[in-house]
Amino acid sequence: MRGGFGQAVKFSQFVMCGLVLLLCVHPTRMSAQGVAPKGPHCFAINMHLNGQAIDGPQVVTLKTRKAEDTVSLDEKCFKVPSSMLQSELMEISFTLPGNKIHMSDIPTDFFNGSWDVELADKKFGSDVTVPKHANVSGICAVVIREGAGEQSLSQPQCRTPLTTPATATAK
């Protein structure tokens, strides 16, 4: 009987240590996520290039088979028109300095939460899985957070470099 009590004490100490660790780590992780969207059918985009935070888009274009709409950033999120949510899949495109991003076949339920979009010029961190022989500079790695849930996807050929008029004429 004494052994059972000792094991229970050790287990409760383990659980307490785990809770303390979660309380210490959780606020840090929340602040690292950046902007959190407010309201239904609203999503935020947090951008990172080579592990460094960069400014996200101010305008996105959403497209389904039946409709296309351009949405501006409003109160730190993009509000998806309800007419767009009738489709199962959606495309999104936007521009960043030097890049055009276009992702397709995104489930519409992903447009309700916070997106962390990772871009890399040469190499992603160890937390991003990249298909073998893929061109890293063309991949968008996305983590979508909604409430306590998290889903991730990686889309090849979603990033296209934009050429400036001076560069285009110099060639």
MDAnalysis code that builds the backbone (N, CA, C; Angstrom):
import MDAnalysis as mda
import numpy as np

u = mda.Universe.empty(513, n_residues=171, atom_resindex=np.repeat(np.arange(171), 3), trajectory=True)
u.add_TopologyAttr("name", ["N", "CA", "C"] * 171)
u.add_TopologyAttr("resid", np.arange(1, 172))
u.add_TopologyAttr("resname", ["MET", "ARG", "GLY", "GLY", "PHE", "GLY", "GLN", "ALA", "VAL", "LYS", "PHE", "SER", "GLN", "PHE", "VAL", "MET", "CYS", "GLY", "LEU", "VAL", "LEU", "LEU", "LEU", "CYS", "VAL", "HIS", "PRO", "THR", "ARG", "MET", "SER", "ALA", "GLN", "GLY", "VAL", "ALA", "PRO", "LYS", "GLY", "PRO", "HIS", "CYS", "PHE", "ALA", "ILE", "ASN", "MET", "HIS", "LEU", "ASN", "GLY", "GLN", "ALA", "ILE", "ASP", "GLY", "PRO", "GLN", "VAL", "VAL", "THR", "LEU", "LYS", "THR", "ARG", "LYS", "ALA", "GLU", "ASP", "THR", "VAL", "SER", "LEU", "ASP", "GLU", "LYS", "CYS", "PHE", "LYS", "VAL", "PRO", "SER", "SER", "MET", "LEU", "GLN", "SER", "GLU", "LEU", "MET", "GLU", "ILE", "SER", "PHE", "THR", "LEU", "PRO", "GLY", "ASN", "LYS", "ILE", "HIS", "MET", "SER", "ASP", "ILE", "PRO", "THR", "ASP", "PHE", "PHE", "ASN", "GLY", "SER", "TRP", "ASP", "VAL", "GLU", "LEU", "ALA", "ASP", "LYS", "LYS", "PHE", "GLY", "SER", "ASP", "VAL", "THR", "VAL", "PRO", "LYS", "HIS", "ALA", "ASN", "VAL", "SER", "GLY", "ILE", "CYS", "ALA", "VAL", "VAL", "ILE", "ARG", "GLU", "GLY", "ALA", "GLY", "GLU", "GLN", "SER", "LEU", "SER", "GLN", "PRO", "GLN", "CYS", "ARG", "THR", "PRO", "LEU", "THR", "THR", "PRO", "ALA", "THR", "ALA", "THR", "ALA", "LYS"])
u.atoms.positions = np.array([
    [0.832, -1.186, 0.000],
    [0.000, 0.000, 0.000],
    [0.870, 1.240, 0.000],
    [1.972, 1.199, 0.707],
    [2.863, 2.353, 0.779],
    [3.440, 2.686, -0.585],
    [3.784, 1.671, -1.391],
    [4.333, 1.891, -2.727],
    [3.333, 2.628, -3.618],
    [2.049, 2.300, -3.487],
    [1.014, 2.965, -4.291],
    [0.911, 4.435, -3.950],
    [1.013, 4.762, -2.647],
    [0.941, 6.157, -2.222],
    [2.140, 6.943, -2.757],
    [3.314, 6.350, -2.689],
    [4.530, 7.000, -3.196],
    [4.441, 7.249, -4.689],
    [3.878, 6.293, -5.431],
    [3.717, 6.480, -6.868],
    [2.721, 7.589, -7.157],
    [1.661, 7.685, -6.363],
    [0.665, 8.736, -6.554],
    [1.278, 10.111, -6.310],
    [2.134, 10.221, -5.299],
    [2.797, 11.494, -5.004],
    [3.714, 11.877, -6.158],
    [4.498, 10.915, -6.646],
    [5.396, 11.192, -7.770],
    [4.599, 11.609, -9.003],
    [3.474, 10.919, -9.257],
    [2.653, 11.266, -10.407],
    [2.086, 12.677, -10.277],
    [1.593, 13.032, -9.072],
    [1.027, 14.370, -8.886],
    [2.117, 15.436, -9.016],
    [3.334, 15.143, -8.565],
    [4.438, 16.090, -8.756],
    [4.741, 16.257, -10.240],
    [4.697, 15.172, -10.988],
    [4.932, 15.218, -12.429],
    [3.863, 16.081, -13.105],
    [2.597, 15.883, -12.720],
    [1.495, 16.653, -13.298],
    [1.652, 18.134, -12.960],
    [1.997, 18.447, -11.723],
    [2.177, 19.845, -11.317],
    [3.310, 20.508, -12.106],
    [4.420, 19.777, -12.263],
    [5.539, 20.330, -13.049],
    [5.101, 20.596, -14.481],
    [4.304, 19.682, -15.042],
    [3.803, 19.861, -16.406],
    [2.911, 21.074, -16.514],
    [2.038, 21.279, -15.530],
    [1.159, 22.453, -15.541],
    [1.945, 23.743, -15.410],
    [2.928, 23.772, -14.535],
    [3.766, 24.961, -14.370],
    [4.498, 25.265, -15.675],
    [5.015, 24.237, -16.310],
    [5.709, 24.417, -17.579],
    [4.765, 24.976, -18.636],
    [3.555, 24.440, -18.715],
    [2.573, 24.952, -19.671],
    [2.239, 26.413, -19.399],
    [2.087, 26.777, -18.152],
    [1.774, 28.158, -17.813],
    [2.914, 29.104, -18.183],
    [4.133, 28.624, -18.075],
    [5.292, 29.453, -18.434],
    [5.445, 29.573, -19.942],
    [5.212, 28.495, -20.667],
    [5.438, 28.480, -22.106],
    [4.255, 29.055, -22.864],
    [3.050, 28.788, -22.442],
    [1.858, 29.183, -23.179],
    [1.785, 30.684, -23.453],
    [1.989, 31.601, -22.475],
    [1.922, 33.022, -22.799],
    [2.971, 33.439, -23.816],
    [4.153, 32.846, -23.766],
    [5.190, 33.170, -24.733],
    [4.751, 32.768, -26.126],
    [4.184, 31.597, -26.254],
    [3.747, 31.133, -27.557],
    [2.610, 31.989, -28.099],
    [1.710, 32.396, -27.227],
    [0.601, 33.247, -27.649],
    [1.111, 34.582, -28.177],
    [2.101, 35.176, -27.519],
    [2.606, 36.464, -27.980],
    [3.385, 36.299, -29.274],
    [3.971, 35.147, -29.514],
    [4.715, 34.921, -30.744],
    [3.784, 34.753, -31.938],
    [2.531, 34.388, -31.684],
    [1.598, 34.193, -32.779],
    [1.191, 35.507, -33.430],
    [1.307, 36.616, -32.727],
    [0.976, 37.901, -33.326],
    [-0.508, 38.177, -33.271],
    [-1.038, 38.622, -34.385],
    [-2.408, 39.090, -34.477],
    [-3.387, 37.931, -34.387],
    [-4.397, 38.092, -33.543],
    [-5.460, 37.097, -33.437],
    [-6.732, 37.702, -34.010],
    [-7.405, 37.006, -34.907],
    [-8.611, 37.554, -35.518],
    [-9.771, 37.609, -34.546],
    [-10.700, 38.511, -34.846],
    [-11.891, 38.656, -34.010],
    [-13.116, 38.496, -34.891],
    [-14.049, 37.679, -34.434],
    [-15.305, 37.527, -35.141],
    [-15.315, 36.325, -36.071],
    [-16.540, 35.938, -36.490],
    [-16.678, 34.786, -37.378],
    [-16.216, 35.116, -38.797],
    [-15.734, 34.104, -39.477],
    [-15.298, 34.220, -40.873],
    [-14.288, 35.340, -41.057],
    [-13.351, 35.360, -40.138],
    [-12.314, 36.385, -40.137],
    [-10.986, 35.676, -39.900],
    [-9.973, 36.023, -40.683],
    [-8.678, 35.393, -40.486],
    [-7.566, 36.437, -40.571],
    [-6.506, 36.166, -39.846],
    [-5.333, 37.041, -39.831],
    [-4.175, 36.297, -40.474],
    [-3.245, 37.048, -41.061],
    [-2.068, 36.439, -41.681],
    [-0.821, 37.038, -41.047],
    [-0.025, 36.186, -40.413],
    [1.265, 36.574, -39.843],
    [2.344, 35.994, -40.747],
    [3.193, 36.847, -41.295],
    [4.190, 36.417, -42.283],
    [5.581, 36.342, -41.673],
    [6.351, 35.339, -42.129],
    [7.756, 35.185, -41.746],
    [8.563, 34.831, -42.989],
    [9.694, 35.477, -43.157],
    [10.615, 35.172, -44.243],
    [11.963, 34.848, -43.627],
    [12.450, 33.644, -43.904],
    [13.714, 33.175, -43.340],
    [13.738, 33.275, -41.815],
    [12.593, 32.984, -41.197],
    [12.490, 32.977, -39.740],
    [12.238, 34.335, -39.110],
    [12.231, 35.405, -39.896],
    [12.022, 36.756, -39.375],
    [10.621, 37.245, -39.729],
    [9.944, 37.885, -38.782],
    [8.615, 38.435, -39.038],
    [8.715, 39.560, -40.062],
    [7.790, 39.566, -41.020],
    [7.700, 40.636, -42.012],
    [6.262, 41.129, -42.049],
    [6.057, 42.291, -42.642],
    [4.700, 42.819, -42.765],
    [3.880, 41.920, -43.670],
    [2.670, 41.637, -43.240],
    [1.754, 40.824, -44.024],
    [1.005, 41.676, -45.034],
    [0.143, 41.058, -45.793],
    [-0.606, 41.786, -46.814],
    [-1.646, 42.725, -46.208],
    [-1.985, 43.751, -46.956],
    [-3.052, 44.670, -46.564],
    [-4.346, 44.340, -47.313],
    [-4.188, 43.620, -48.437],
    [-5.321, 43.243, -49.286],
    [-5.088, 41.815, -49.770],
    [-6.141, 41.005, -49.785],
    [-6.069, 39.654, -50.343],
    [-7.197, 39.490, -51.358],
    [-6.973, 38.628, -52.329],
    [-8.011, 38.280, -53.290],
    [-8.421, 36.845, -53.015],
    [-9.706, 36.647, -52.801],
    [-10.280, 35.332, -52.546],
    [-11.062, 34.916, -53.786],
    [-10.937, 33.648, -54.158],
    [-11.595, 33.193, -55.373],
    [-12.145, 31.788, -55.189],
    [-13.381, 31.598, -55.643],
    [-13.995, 30.276, -55.723],
    [-14.329, 30.034, -57.193],
    [-14.945, 28.900, -57.481],
    [-15.337, 28.636, -58.872],
    [-16.381, 29.627, -59.364],
    [-17.188, 30.156, -58.436],
    [-18.297, 31.017, -58.827],
    [-18.062, 32.507, -58.572],
    [-17.106, 32.847, -57.725],
    [-16.959, 34.257, -57.345],
    [-15.508, 34.615, -57.058],
    [-15.234, 35.899, -57.119],
    [-13.921, 36.434, -56.759],
    [-14.163, 37.744, -56.026],
    [-13.404, 37.968, -54.953],
    [-13.587, 39.186, -54.161],
    [-12.247, 39.615, -53.581],
    [-12.034, 40.917, -53.542],
    [-10.839, 41.479, -52.930],
    [-11.231, 42.031, -51.570],
    [-10.487, 41.634, -50.545],
    [-10.819, 41.997, -49.169],
    [-9.635, 42.731, -48.548],
    [-9.922, 43.867, -47.911],
    [-8.883, 44.646, -47.238],
    [-8.806, 44.278, -45.766],
    [-7.645, 44.495, -45.197],
    [-7.434, 44.261, -43.771],
    [-8.335, 45.213, -42.994],
    [-9.124, 44.654, -42.069],
    [-10.068, 45.445, -41.289],
    [-9.993, 44.971, -39.842],
    [-9.569, 45.854, -38.949],
    [-9.423, 45.513, -37.536],
    [-8.532, 44.287, -37.357],
    [-7.417, 44.267, -38.041],
    [-6.375, 43.234, -37.936],
    [-6.782, 41.881, -38.496],
    [-7.837, 41.827, -39.315],
    [-8.194, 40.568, -39.947],
    [-8.881, 40.821, -41.285],
    [-8.972, 39.758, -42.068],
    [-9.667, 39.793, -43.341],
    [-11.016, 39.123, -43.139],
    [-12.093, 39.848, -43.396],
    [-13.435, 39.297, -43.209],
    [-13.888, 38.671, -44.521],
    [-14.176, 37.378, -44.472],
    [-14.566, 36.630, -45.654],
    [-16.058, 36.847, -45.920],
    [-16.407, 37.290, -47.137],
    [-17.834, 37.443, -47.468],
    [-18.559, 36.104, -47.368],
    [-19.750, 36.123, -46.808],
    [-20.499, 34.875, -46.600],
    [-20.779, 34.157, -47.921],
    [-20.907, 34.888, -49.011],
    [-21.147, 34.248, -50.312],
    [-19.978, 33.359, -50.730],
    [-18.775, 33.678, -50.278],
    [-17.590, 32.890, -50.616],
    [-17.555, 31.572, -49.841],
    [-18.203, 31.533, -48.703],
    [-18.149, 30.360, -47.831],
    [-19.055, 29.222, -48.299],
    [-19.823, 29.441, -49.354],
    [-20.692, 28.393, -49.884],
    [-19.886, 27.309, -50.596],
    [-18.686, 27.642, -51.014],
    [-17.806, 26.698, -51.712],
    [-17.007, 25.886, -50.693],
    [-16.544, 24.703, -51.097],
    [-15.724, 23.877, -50.212],
    [-14.269, 24.323, -50.194],
    [-13.781, 24.778, -51.357],
    [-12.383, 25.177, -51.491],
    [-12.288, 26.601, -52.020],
    [-11.201, 27.263, -51.634],
    [-11.002, 28.632, -52.053],
    [-9.540, 28.844, -52.421],
    [-9.294, 29.848, -53.249],
    [-7.943, 30.277, -53.565],
    [-7.718, 31.620, -52.884],
    [-6.468, 31.884, -52.552],
    [-6.114, 33.174, -51.975],
    [-4.837, 33.651, -52.655],
    [-4.785, 34.934, -52.949],
    [-3.558, 35.505, -53.492],
    [-3.362, 36.898, -52.904],
    [-2.084, 37.261, -52.757],
    [-1.726, 38.581, -52.257],
    [-0.276, 38.859, -52.611],
    [0.099, 40.114, -52.493],
    [1.482, 40.487, -52.781],
    [2.161, 40.991, -51.524],
    [3.441, 40.728, -51.487],
    [4.338, 41.212, -50.444],
    [5.480, 41.904, -51.178],
    [6.282, 42.696, -50.519],
    [7.419, 43.299, -51.220],
    [8.286, 42.212, -51.877],
    [8.350, 42.239, -53.208],
    [9.185, 41.309, -53.956],
    [8.580, 39.951, -54.236],
    [7.354, 39.678, -53.771],
    [6.747, 38.358, -53.932],
    [5.252, 38.428, -54.186],
    [4.781, 37.492, -54.996],
    [3.348, 37.266, -55.150],
    [3.074, 35.880, -54.583],
    [2.068, 35.786, -53.742],
    [1.688, 34.534, -53.107],
    [0.331, 34.110, -53.661],
    [0.246, 32.845, -54.078],
    [-1.016, 32.303, -54.579],
    [-1.146, 30.866, -54.068],
    [-2.161, 30.653, -53.246],
    [-2.427, 29.315, -52.709],
    [-3.812, 28.870, -53.172],
    [-3.900, 27.616, -53.580],
    [-5.173, 27.101, -54.071],
    [-5.624, 25.901, -53.245],
    [-6.879, 25.533, -53.469],
    [-7.484, 24.367, -52.811],
    [-7.391, 24.427, -51.290],
    [-7.678, 25.589, -50.729],
    [-7.696, 25.766, -49.277],
    [-9.135, 25.559, -48.792],
    [-9.372, 24.630, -47.869],
    [-10.731, 24.447, -47.343],
    [-11.256, 25.748, -46.714],
    [-12.512, 26.050, -46.952],
    [-13.071, 27.311, -46.469],
    [-13.079, 27.413, -44.946],
    [-13.082, 26.282, -44.234],
    [-13.055, 26.384, -42.768],
    [-11.693, 26.873, -42.262],
    [-10.666, 26.920, -43.118],
    [-9.372, 27.469, -42.735],
    [-9.401, 28.993, -42.693],
    [-10.457, 29.601, -43.253],
    [-10.540, 31.054, -43.302],
    [-11.261, 31.597, -42.073],
    [-10.911, 31.041, -40.928],
    [-11.503, 31.447, -39.668],
    [-10.481, 31.142, -38.580],
    [-9.510, 31.998, -38.425],
    [-8.453, 31.760, -37.450],
    [-7.236, 32.600, -37.766],
    [-6.133, 32.192, -37.252],
    [-4.878, 32.907, -37.447],
    [-3.934, 32.053, -38.285],
    [-3.372, 32.635, -39.334],
    [-2.436, 31.935, -40.207],
    [-1.026, 32.405, -39.903],
    [-0.106, 31.479, -39.767],
    [1.321, 31.780, -39.722],
    [1.897, 31.230, -41.015],
    [2.330, 32.122, -41.894],
    [2.859, 31.721, -43.191],
    [4.374, 31.881, -43.161],
    [5.064, 30.770, -43.396],
    [6.531, 30.749, -43.410],
    [7.019, 30.676, -44.852],
    [7.935, 31.576, -45.201],
    [8.602, 31.566, -46.497],
    [10.095, 31.460, -46.236],
    [10.815, 30.845, -47.156],
    [12.269, 30.726, -47.000],
    [12.928, 30.873, -48.362],
    [14.073, 31.505, -48.370],
    [14.818, 31.650, -49.622],
    [15.650, 30.419, -49.925],
    [16.260, 29.816, -48.882],
    [17.148, 28.668, -49.118],
    [16.805, 27.449, -48.274],
    [16.383, 27.667, -47.022],
    [16.160, 26.527, -46.139],
    [15.135, 26.895, -45.069],
    [14.181, 25.977, -44.834],
    [13.226, 26.141, -43.749],
    [13.833, 25.603, -42.471],
    [13.252, 25.988, -41.343],
    [13.658, 25.437, -40.057],
    [13.268, 23.967, -39.986],
    [13.734, 23.290, -38.968],
    [13.485, 21.854, -38.831],
    [12.012, 21.524, -38.597],
    [11.198, 22.505, -38.207],
    [9.787, 22.250, -37.941],
    [8.931, 22.229, -39.206],
    [9.508, 22.551, -40.377],
    [8.761, 22.563, -41.632],
    [9.226, 21.398, -42.502],
    [8.285, 20.564, -42.904],
    [8.587, 19.432, -43.772],
    [8.468, 19.876, -45.224],
    [9.520, 19.639, -45.985],
    [9.560, 20.045, -47.387],
    [9.683, 18.799, -48.251],
    [8.884, 18.720, -49.322],
    [9.009, 17.560, -50.217],
    [10.419, 17.477, -50.805],
    [10.882, 16.252, -51.015],
    [12.205, 16.022, -51.565],
    [12.307, 16.672, -52.945],
    [13.429, 17.280, -53.232],
    [13.738, 17.927, -54.508],
    [12.828, 19.112, -54.821],
    [12.163, 19.674, -53.838],
    [11.301, 20.835, -54.056],
    [12.133, 22.106, -54.030],
    [11.704, 23.087, -54.782],
    [12.338, 24.394, -54.777],
    [11.861, 25.143, -53.533],
    [12.705, 25.254, -52.546],
    [12.338, 25.831, -51.250],
    [11.804, 27.256, -51.404],
    [12.385, 28.043, -52.287],
    [11.977, 29.442, -52.411],
    [10.576, 29.599, -53.006],
    [9.971, 28.520, -53.487],
    [8.622, 28.592, -54.026],
    [7.559, 28.018, -53.117],
    [7.955, 27.534, -51.939],
    [7.026, 26.858, -51.020],
    [6.481, 27.830, -49.975],
    [5.203, 27.661, -49.655],
    [4.580, 28.365, -48.540],
    [4.192, 27.317, -47.507],
    [4.707, 27.440, -46.316],
    [4.340, 26.556, -45.215],
    [3.384, 27.341, -44.322],
    [2.203, 26.794, -44.099],
    [1.156, 27.519, -43.377],
    [0.693, 26.706, -42.181],
    [0.612, 27.373, -41.028],
    [0.003, 26.790, -39.835],
    [-1.230, 27.633, -39.545],
    [-2.373, 26.977, -39.467],
    [-3.635, 27.663, -39.231],
    [-4.117, 27.295, -37.846],
    [-4.330, 28.322, -37.029],
    [-4.773, 28.110, -35.651],
    [-6.187, 28.658, -35.491],
    [-7.045, 27.816, -34.943],
    [-8.401, 28.247, -34.616],
    [-8.718, 27.694, -33.252],
    [-8.914, 28.593, -32.298],
    [-9.144, 28.159, -30.925],
    [-7.950, 27.370, -30.436],
    [-8.183, 26.171, -29.922],
    [-7.092, 25.328, -29.435],
    [-6.554, 24.411, -30.526],
    [-7.240, 24.371, -31.681],
    [-6.820, 23.487, -32.760],
    [-5.765, 24.113, -33.660],
    [-5.034, 23.248, -34.333],
    [-3.964, 23.698, -35.219],
    [-3.863, 22.731, -36.388],
    [-3.792, 23.269, -37.603],
    [-3.606, 22.445, -38.788],
    [-2.500, 23.078, -39.617],
    [-1.762, 22.258, -40.336],
    [-0.694, 22.814, -41.159],
    [-0.768, 22.250, -42.561],
    [-0.251, 23.024, -43.490],
    [-0.166, 22.580, -44.866],
    [1.050, 23.227, -45.494],
    [1.544, 22.605, -46.524],
    [2.686, 23.112, -47.257],
    [2.300, 23.098, -48.718],
    [2.453, 24.253, -49.386],
    [2.042, 24.322, -50.765],
    [3.213, 24.727, -51.651],
    [3.628, 23.821, -52.551],
    [4.724, 24.168, -53.461],
    [4.237, 25.125, -54.547],
    [5.138, 25.833, -55.128],
    [4.886, 26.759, -56.236],
    [3.840, 27.811, -55.908],
    [3.812, 28.279, -54.673],
    [2.846, 29.315, -54.312],
    [3.499, 30.694, -54.277],
    [4.810, 30.735, -54.284],
    [5.539, 31.998, -54.162],
    [6.267, 32.306, -55.468],
    [5.979, 33.478, -56.017],
    [6.608, 33.905, -57.259],
    [7.304, 35.237, -57.021],
    [8.582, 35.333, -57.372],
    [9.257, 36.627, -57.204],
    [8.711, 37.649, -58.195],
    [8.555, 38.864, -57.720],
    [8.118, 39.959, -58.583],
    [9.346, 40.701, -59.084],
    [9.351, 41.022, -60.330],
    [10.462, 41.800, -60.876],
    [10.061, 43.260, -60.928],
    [10.986, 44.109, -60.598],
    [10.732, 45.554, -60.674],
    [10.925, 45.988, -62.127],
    [10.298, 47.079, -62.556],
    [10.456, 47.538, -63.939],
    [11.924, 47.728, -64.333],
    [12.773, 48.206, -63.420],
    [14.188, 48.420, -63.742],
    [14.875, 47.086, -64.003],
    [14.538, 46.058, -63.234],
    [15.136, 44.739, -63.416],
    [14.659, 44.109, -64.713],
    [13.378, 44.273, -65.022],
    [12.808, 43.665, -66.222],
    [13.414, 44.269, -67.492],
    [13.668, 45.568, -67.505],
    [14.221, 46.195, -68.694],
    [15.726, 45.980, -68.810],
    [16.393, 45.696, -67.709],
    [17.846, 45.500, -67.727],
    [18.211, 44.174, -68.385],
    [17.299, 43.225, -68.429],
    [17.594, 41.887, -68.986],
    [17.578, 41.912, -70.439],
])
